[in-house]
Structures are given as C-alpha cells and as structure tokens.
Amino acid sequence: MLKVWLEAARPKTLVAAVVPVLIGMALALREHVFNPLMSAVALVCAILIQIGTNFANDYFDAKKGADSEERIGFQRATASGLITPNQMLRATYITMSLAFLLGLVLVWHAGWVILLIGILSLIFGIAYTGGPFPLGYNGLGDIFVFLFFGIVAVMGTYYVNAIQWSSLAFWSSIPAGALSVNILVINNLRDIETDRPAGKKTLGVIFGENALRWEYLAMILLSFAIPPHLFVRDNFGWFIFLPLLSLPLAVRLLRKIWYVKDKRTLNKTLAGTAQFMIIFGVLFSLGLVLS
C-alpha cells in the first residue's frame, strides 16, 4: 500500500517543487542572507503542497472522468480503484494541512505576506482541478504553474531568507516557472485524446498538439535566455552560463516531442523533462552562487 501512495504522490513531478526553492536558496547564499532553517522549512512546505496538489488532481480527475481506461499515462490510484475517493480526498486535506501548519514557522519569521502566499498556494493547488472553475480544465493551468512554481516559489524562498523582495529573484524565477510548465506540456500532449471527451480544455485541446510543441520550445528558449540576461544586466560572471551544459539534453527532448509517433513514449519524455529541469536548476543555482 505504501508503494501505491508513493506513486500517487508522483515523485517525478516533485522537481517542480524542489528546483524553485533551490534557486531561491542559491540567490540568498550569493547575497549573504542565507537562512538554512527557514530554507529547509520552505523546501518541505513546497514539497507538501506539490504532493497535496497531486493528490487533489488524482481525486478530481477520477471524479470528472479524465483518468479513463483509455488513458495512456501513468496509472492513477483513484481511477484504478487502488485508493478510494474518500481516502484520496482525506490525504489531500491532511497533506495541505501539514503544509499550512509547518508554514506558520515561516509566517512567524517573515510576516503576514508569507501567510498570504501560503494560503493562495493551497487554494490554487485545490482549484487546479477542483472547485466550480478548475484552472486545469479551462486553459489556465500553464499560467498557474508558471506563477506559483516559478515566480512565487523562488521569490518567496528568497524573501524568507532576506526579508525583502528582489528584482534579481524575479528574473531568476523565470527558468523555474518555464521548465515547470514543460512538465505540464508533456502531460497535456500525451493526454489530449482523453482530455477532450472529459471536457478538460487544456491548451492542447483548445489550440492543438503543435501549439504545445511550440510552447515547449518557447519555455526552453526562455529558460536559456535568463543567464545571458543576468550576465549583461547584473554583471554576473561567466559561471552563470553553466546551464548551457544541459543544452544537448534539451535538444534531445525537443526532437522526441516534435517527432513523437507513439504517445506512450511520452511517459519517458516526461521523466526526461523532469530530469532536465533538475539538471538545469542545479547548474543555474551553481552559476548564481559562483558568479
């Protein structure tokens, strides 16, 4: 049963929670305002919110019929009957509650603005697939992911360290948001045939498969545009170009999604996209510190 719950947590997607915090921590370390305890708490909270969002997604997608038998993605616990809907919903609330309670440590340290960020993160984590206007079912999932797994996560992590906002944190958040979006893009490209009859209006359903491929490319280009931007705008050293070492993997992933014939292979591409995000994130974080 533990294995079922671990798979329901979707460990391959947790890089979208870890990398933004890592970037925020690296920036705080560079600016000599790094707080290891608050950074650790922020990391655990981010992971819990991501897992809670995944549990909610599992529950609501099964309820709405998006995880049907025709689905070719990874097995979903609720839809397959491995976990009952009530169990999954209870796990969602428990995980989100743990994130909230632990987040109170950050609120005590950094103030009410972190409370606001935390509450909004929890609300939108549920609203991604639940509620009267689920974001993921109305073409807004990509925007949500970019904002909360990029800008909010990186700037929020930096804030709990420095207790101040930073334009540098904003620019540094863009790769995290863009590469998190690409994890969603692969999901949407793979599931487009089952999302359409379930009424899940992702950008792929609305604009077609090629729109997703162009979106994936745009997010890659946007991520690689930030190091030279920081090099010119903020006089970073040459180490800021370390993420360029991940370029061959990015090209390989682009070829796979552009010329995919069997969409079952996109499950491996999803894992590769998560792997690329962690590699880029680590190299970018090192570049921030060493520059």
Protein Blocks (a to p, Z undefined) as FASTA:
>chain_A
ZZmmmmmnommlmmmmmmmmmmmmmmmmmnopacfklmmmmmmmmmmmmmmmmmmmmmmm
mmnopacfklcbdcdfklnopacfklmmmmmmmmmmmmmmmmmmmmmmnojklmmmmmmm
mmmmmmmmgcjbdfklnopmmmmmmmmmmmmmmmmmmmmmnopacfklmmmmmmmmmmmm
mmmmmmmmmmmmmmmmnopacfklmnojklmmmmmmmmmmmmmmmmmmmmmmnopafklm
mmmmmmmmmmmmmmmmmmcfblmlmmmmmmmmmmmmmmmmmmmmmmmmmZZ
